[in-house]
Amino acid sequence: MIVFYRAASGESPVEGFLDRLGSAAARKVTWVLRLVGTDGIWECRADHGSDTFRILCFMASGNRLVLTHGFAK
């Protein structure tokens, strides 16, 4: 299960990041996730054209993948 992190204010940095992307890029980031990481923090990577998008995440109890922040590199 994928869960979006929400701050105490109710904001979700990843949802905001995806909203700012064009729809084609957001679909690519949403559906083509390659997990790269170490013990604690993982990185979901997606390439779209010449852009590379990354979303930081971690595994939580109950097999939940919690998405925390997104950015373009």
N, CA, C and O atoms as a MOPAC input file, in Angstrom:
PM7 MOZYME 1SCF
protein

 N      0.84900 1    -1.16500 1     0.00000 1
 C      0.00000 1     0.00000 1     0.00000 1
 C      0.89900 1     1.23400 1     0.00000 1
 O      1.88200 1     1.28400 1     0.73800 1
 N      0.57200 1     2.21500 1    -0.81200 1
 C      1.32100 1     3.47300 1    -0.86500 1
 C      0.53200 1     4.53500 1    -0.11100 1
 O     -0.66800 1     4.70100 1    -0.32900 1
 N      1.22000 1     5.25700 1     0.78200 1
 C      0.59800 1     6.28500 1     1.60800 1
 C      1.37000 1     7.58300 1     1.40800 1
 O      2.60100 1     7.57800 1     1.40300 1
 N      0.66500 1     8.68200 1     1.24500 1
 C      1.30300 1     9.98900 1     1.14800 1
 C      1.47500 1    10.57000 1     2.55000 1
 O      0.52000 1    10.63400 1     3.32500 1
 N      2.68600 1    10.98700 1     2.86500 1
 C      2.94200 1    11.65100 1     4.14300 1
 C      2.12700 1    12.94400 1     4.19400 1
 O      2.01400 1    13.65500 1     3.19500 1
 N      1.56500 1    13.24000 1     5.35500 1
 C      0.84000 1    14.50200 1     5.57200 1
 C      1.40500 1    15.18900 1     6.80200 1
 O      1.56200 1    14.57400 1     7.85600 1
 N      1.70700 1    16.46900 1     6.65200 1
 C      2.18300 1    17.27500 1     7.77400 1
 C      1.01000 1    17.53600 1     8.71400 1
 O     -0.14000 1    17.25200 1     8.37800 1
 N      1.30800 1    18.07700 1     9.89100 1
 C      0.25500 1    18.39300 1    10.86000 1
 C     -0.77800 1    19.34600 1    10.26100 1
 O     -1.94200 1    19.33200 1    10.66000 1
 N     -0.35200 1    20.17700 1     9.30100 1
 C     -1.26200 1    21.12000 1     8.64300 1
 C     -2.18600 1    20.43100 1     7.64100 1
 O     -3.12400 1    21.04500 1     7.13300 1
 N     -1.92000 1    19.15600 1     7.35800 1
 C     -2.72500 1    18.42300 1     6.38400 1
 C     -2.12600 1    18.41100 1     4.98800 1
 O     -2.62600 1    17.70800 1     4.11000 1
 N     -1.06100 1    19.17900 1     4.76600 1
 C     -0.43800 1    19.24300 1     3.45000 1
 C      0.36900 1    17.98300 1     3.17100 1
 O      0.95500 1    17.39400 1     4.07900 1
 N      0.39200 1    17.58000 1     1.91200 1
 C      1.19200 1    16.44700 1     1.46200 1
 C      2.20400 1    16.95800 1     0.44300 1
 O      1.81500 1    17.32300 1    -0.66600 1
 N      3.50500 1    16.99500 1     0.78900 1
 C      4.51700 1    17.49300 1    -0.14900 1
 C      4.54000 1    16.72800 1    -1.47500 1
 O      4.74400 1    17.33500 1    -2.52600 1
 N      4.33700 1    15.42000 1    -1.44600 1
 C      4.38100 1    14.64500 1    -2.68700 1
 C      3.17400 1    14.95400 1    -3.56300 1
 O      3.31700 1    15.09600 1    -4.77800 1
 N      2.00300 1    15.05900 1    -2.97600 1
 C      0.82100 1    15.40000 1    -3.77600 1
 C      0.98300 1    16.78200 1    -4.39300 1
 O      0.59400 1    16.99300 1    -5.54200 1
 N      1.54900 1    17.72500 1    -3.64900 1
 C      1.81100 1    19.05700 1    -4.19900 1
 C      2.79400 1    18.99900 1    -5.35100 1
 O      2.61100 1    19.67400 1    -6.36500 1
 N      3.84400 1    18.18900 1    -5.20000 1
 C      4.84100 1    18.00800 1    -6.26100 1
 C      4.19200 1    17.43600 1    -7.51700 1
 O      4.41800 1    17.94000 1    -8.61700 1
 N      3.38700 1    16.38600 1    -7.35900 1
 C      2.72800 1    15.77300 1    -8.51000 1
 C      1.73900 1    16.72900 1    -9.16400 1
 O      1.59300 1    16.72200 1   -10.38600 1
 N      1.05900 1    17.55000 1    -8.37300 1
 C      0.11900 1    18.53000 1    -8.92300 1
 C      0.82400 1    19.56600 1    -9.78400 1
 O      0.25700 1    20.05200 1   -10.76200 1
 N      2.07300 1    19.91000 1    -9.42400 1
 C      2.82900 1    20.91500 1   -10.18200 1
 C      3.40200 1    20.37000 1   -11.48900 1
 O      3.75600 1    21.14700 1   -12.37500 1
 N      3.49900 1    19.06500 1   -11.61900 1
 C      3.98700 1    18.45500 1   -12.86000 1
 C      2.88700 1    18.47500 1   -13.90600 1
 O      1.70700 1    18.57300 1   -13.56900 1
 N      3.26600 1    18.38500 1   -15.16800 1
 C      2.27100 1    18.19600 1   -16.22100 1
 C      1.65000 1    16.82100 1   -16.06800 1
 O      2.24700 1    15.95200 1   -15.43200 1
 N      0.48700 1    16.59800 1   -16.62500 1
 C     -0.21800 1    15.33800 1   -16.42100 1
 C      0.55300 1    14.13600 1   -16.96000 1
 O      0.53000 1    13.07700 1   -16.33400 1
 N      1.23400 1    14.26200 1   -18.09700 1
 C      1.99000 1    13.13400 1   -18.65300 1
 C      3.14300 1    12.75900 1   -17.72700 1
 O      3.38200 1    11.57700 1   -17.48000 1
 N      3.85100 1    13.75100 1   -17.21700 1
 C      4.96600 1    13.48300 1   -16.30700 1
 C      4.45900 1    12.89300 1   -14.99600 1
 O      5.07600 1    11.97500 1   -14.45700 1
 N      3.35400 1    13.40000 1   -14.47800 1
 C      2.80800 1    12.88800 1   -13.22200 1
 C      2.39400 1    11.43000 1   -13.37600 1
 O      2.61100 1    10.63100 1   -12.46500 1
 N      1.80000 1    11.06900 1   -14.51300 1
 C      1.43600 1     9.66700 1   -14.74600 1
 C      2.68500 1     8.79300 1   -14.76900 1
 O      2.68600 1     7.69200 1   -14.21800 1
 N      3.74700 1     9.27900 1   -15.40500 1
 C      4.99200 1     8.50700 1   -15.48200 1
 C      5.56700 1     8.29500 1   -14.08600 1
 O      5.97100 1     7.18200 1   -13.75100 1
 N      5.60900 1     9.34100 1   -13.26900 1
 C      6.13600 1     9.22900 1   -11.91500 1
 C      5.26700 1     8.29500 1   -11.09200 1
 O      5.78200 1     7.50500 1   -10.30000 1
 N      3.96700 1     8.37500 1   -11.26800 1
 C      3.04700 1     7.56700 1   -10.48200 1
 C      3.13600 1     6.08600 1   -10.82900 1
 O      3.05000 1     5.24100 1    -9.93800 1
 N      3.30800 1     5.75300 1   -12.11000 1
 C      3.23600 1     4.36000 1   -12.51400 1
 C      4.56900 1     3.66600 1   -12.70500 1
 O      4.63000 1     2.44000 1   -12.61400 1
 N      5.64200 1     4.40200 1   -12.96700 1
 C      6.93300 1     3.77200 1   -13.22500 1
 C      7.88300 1     4.13700 1   -12.09700 1
 O      8.62800 1     5.11100 1   -12.19900 1
 N      7.86000 1     3.37600 1   -11.04600 1
 C      8.68800 1     3.64700 1    -9.88000 1
 C      9.77600 1     2.59000 1    -9.77400 1
 O      9.50000 1     1.39200 1    -9.72300 1
 N     11.00400 1     3.05200 1    -9.74100 1
 C     12.13500 1     2.15800 1    -9.51100 1
 C     12.67400 1     2.49300 1    -8.13700 1
 O     13.15100 1     3.60700 1    -7.91700 1
 N     12.61100 1     1.57600 1    -7.22900 1
 C     13.07300 1     1.82700 1    -5.86300 1
 C     14.57800 1     1.63100 1    -5.77800 1
 O     15.10700 1     0.58800 1    -6.16200 1
 N     15.25900 1     2.65300 1    -5.26700 1
 C     16.69700 1     2.61200 1    -5.05900 1
 C     16.94100 1     3.12400 1    -3.65700 1
 O     16.40500 1     4.16800 1    -3.28600 1
 N     17.73700 1     2.41600 1    -2.86300 1
 C     17.95600 1     2.95400 1    -1.52900 1
 C     18.79900 1     2.08200 1    -0.64200 1
 O     19.43800 1     1.12400 1    -1.07800 1
 N     18.77800 1     2.44400 1     0.60600 1
 C     19.53800 1     1.73800 1     1.62500 1
 C     18.57600 1     1.20900 1     2.67200 1
 O     17.43600 1     0.87400 1     2.35300 1
 N     19.01400 1     1.13200 1     3.89600 1
 C     18.19500 1     0.54200 1     4.95300 1
 C     16.93700 1     1.34000 1     5.29300 1
 O     15.88100 1     0.74900 1     5.51800 1
 N     17.02800 1     2.67500 1     5.33400 1
 C     15.90400 1     3.45100 1     5.83400 1
 C     15.14600 1     4.24200 1     4.79500 1
 O     13.93800 1     4.06000 1     4.63800 1
 N     15.83400 1     5.12300 1     4.07700 1
 C     15.18400 1     5.99600 1     3.10200 1
 C     15.38700 1     5.42500 1     1.69900 1
 O     16.49700 1     5.06000 1     1.31300 1
 N     14.31000 1     5.35900 1     0.96200 1
 C     14.35000 1     4.86900 1    -0.40800 1
 C     14.02700 1     5.99900 1    -1.35800 1
 O     13.44900 1     7.01100 1    -0.96200 1
 N     14.39700 1     5.82800 1    -2.59800 1
 C     14.15300 1     6.82300 1    -3.63400 1
 C     13.39600 1     6.14800 1    -4.76600 1
 O     13.86100 1     5.15100 1    -5.31900 1
 N     12.23800 1     6.68200 1    -5.11200 1
 C     11.49900 1     6.22400 1    -6.28500 1
 C     11.94400 1     7.10400 1    -7.44000 1
 O     11.84500 1     8.32900 1    -7.35600 1
 N     12.42900 1     6.50300 1    -8.51000 1
 C     12.91200 1     7.27100 1    -9.65900 1
 C     12.03400 1     7.01400 1   -10.86800 1
 O     11.56000 1     5.89800 1   -11.08100 1
 N     11.82300 1     8.05000 1   -11.65000 1
 C     11.10900 1     7.92000 1   -12.91400 1
 C     11.72100 1     8.88800 1   -13.91100 1
 O     11.96600 1    10.05100 1   -13.58800 1
 N     11.96800 1     8.40600 1   -15.12400 1
 C     12.48600 1     9.25700 1   -16.19400 1
 C     11.33600 1     9.61700 1   -17.12400 1
 O     10.49500 1     8.77800 1   -17.44800 1
 N     11.31200 1    10.87500 1   -17.54600 1
 C     10.30400 1    11.34900 1   -18.49100 1
 C     11.01900 1    12.31000 1   -19.42400 1
 O     11.35700 1    13.42800 1   -19.03500 1
 N     11.24900 1    11.87300 1   -20.65300 1
 C     12.03000 1    12.68400 1   -21.57400 1
 C     13.43200 1    12.85000 1   -21.00800 1
 O     14.07500 1    11.87100 1   -20.63000 1
 N     13.90100 1    14.08000 1   -20.95200 1
 C     15.22800 1    14.34100 1   -20.39100 1
 C     15.17800 1    14.63200 1   -18.89200 1
 O     16.21000 1    14.91800 1   -18.28600 1
 N     13.99800 1    14.56500 1   -18.29300 1
 C     13.84000 1    14.84200 1   -16.86200 1
 C     13.87300 1    13.55200 1   -16.04400 1
 O     13.40100 1    12.50400 1   -16.48400 1
 N     14.44000 1    13.65700 1   -14.85100 1
 C     14.39900 1    12.55900 1   -13.89100 1
 C     13.70000 1    13.06900 1   -12.64600 1
 O     14.11100 1    14.07300 1   -12.06400 1
 N     12.65000 1    12.38300 1   -12.23800 1
 C     11.88400 1    12.75900 1   -11.05800 1
 C     12.18300 1    11.77100 1    -9.94600 1
 O     12.35100 1    10.57600 1   -10.19100 1
 N     12.24700 1    12.27400 1    -8.73000 1
 C     12.54400 1    11.42300 1    -7.58300 1
 C     11.57800 1    11.72300 1    -6.44600 1
 O     11.22300 1    12.87400 1    -6.19100 1
 N     11.16700 1    10.66700 1    -5.77900 1
 C     10.30200 1    10.79300 1    -4.60800 1
 C     10.95700 1     9.99800 1    -3.49400 1
 O     11.26300 1     8.81800 1    -3.66300 1
 N     11.17200 1    10.64200 1    -2.35900 1
 C     11.76800 1     9.96300 1    -1.20800 1
 C     10.67300 1     9.25700 1    -0.42100 1
 O      9.55800 1     9.76400 1    -0.29900 1
 N     10.99900 1     8.08200 1     0.11300 1
 C      9.99500 1     7.29600 1     0.81700 1
 C     10.66100 1     6.36200 1     1.81800 1
 O     11.88200 1     6.20400 1     1.83600 1
 N      9.82400 1     5.74600 1     2.65100 1
 C     10.30800 1     4.73700 1     3.59300 1
 C      9.21600 1     3.69500 1     3.80700 1
 O      8.03400 1     3.94600 1     3.57400 1
 N      9.64400 1     2.52700 1     4.25400 1
 C      8.69400 1     1.45500 1     4.55100 1
 C      8.21400 1     1.60900 1     5.98700 1
 O      9.00500 1     1.84900 1     6.90000 1
 N      6.90800 1     1.46600 1     6.17000 1
 C      6.30500 1     1.55100 1     7.50600 1
 C      5.63000 1     0.21800 1     7.81300 1
 O      5.61000 1    -0.68200 1     6.97400 1
 N      5.08900 1     0.09800 1     8.99600 1
 C      4.43400 1    -1.15300 1     9.39200 1
 C      3.28000 1    -1.48100 1     8.45300 1
 O      2.68100 1    -0.59700 1     7.84000 1
 N      2.98900 1    -2.75300 1     8.35700 1
 C      1.87700 1    -3.18000 1     7.51900 1
 C      2.17500 1    -3.11200 1     6.03500 1
 O      1.25000 1    -2.97900 1     5.23300 1
 N      3.44600 1    -3.20000 1     5.64400 1
 C      3.84300 1    -3.13900 1     4.23100 1
 C      3.39700 1    -1.85600 1     3.54600 1
 O      3.02400 1    -1.86500 1     2.37300 1
 N      3.43800 1    -0.75900 1     4.28300 1
 C      3.08100 1     0.53900 1     3.71100 1
 C      4.34200 1     1.25200 1     3.23300 1
 O      5.34100 1     1.30200 1     3.95100 1
 N      4.29600 1     1.80000 1     2.03200 1
 C      5.35200 1     2.64100 1     1.49300 1
 C      4.89200 1     4.07800 1     1.65900 1
 O      3.91300 1     4.48700 1     1.03500 1
 N      5.58400 1     4.85400 1     2.49400 1
 C      5.17800 1     6.22400 1     2.79400 1
 C      6.01400 1     7.17200 1     1.93800 1
 O      7.23500 1     7.22700 1     2.08400 1
 N      5.35400 1     7.92700 1     1.03600 1
 C      6.01200 1     8.89800 1     0.17300 1
 C      6.09800 1    10.21700 1     0.91400 1
 O      5.09400 1    10.71300 1     1.42500 1
 N      7.31300 1    10.79700 1     0.97700 1
 C      7.50200 1    11.99400 1     1.79600 1
 C      7.73200 1    13.26900 1     0.99700 1
 O      7.05700 1    14.26700 1     1.25100 1
 N      8.65900 1    13.27600 1     0.04200 1
 C      9.00200 1    14.48100 1    -0.73200 1
 C      9.31800 1    14.11500 1    -2.17700 1
 O      9.82300 1    13.02400 1    -2.44400 1
 N      9.02800 1    15.00700 1    -3.10000 1
 C      9.34700 1    14.78600 1    -4.49600 1
 C     10.10800 1    15.96000 1    -5.08100 1
 O      9.94600 1    17.10200 1    -4.65100 1
 N     10.95000 1    15.66000 1    -6.07900 1
 C     11.70400 1    16.73000 1    -6.73900 1
 C     12.17000 1    16.25000 1    -8.11100 1
 O     12.22600 1    15.05100 1    -8.38200 1
 N     12.50300 1    17.21000 1    -8.96500 1
 C     13.07000 1    16.91200 1   -10.27900 1
 C     14.56600 1    17.13400 1   -10.19600 1
 O     15.03400 1    18.08500 1    -9.56800 1
 N     15.30700 1    16.25100 1   -10.83200 1
 C     16.76000 1    16.39500 1   -10.80800 1
 C     17.25100 1    16.70400 1   -12.19200 1
 O     18.45400 1    16.86500 1   -12.39800 1

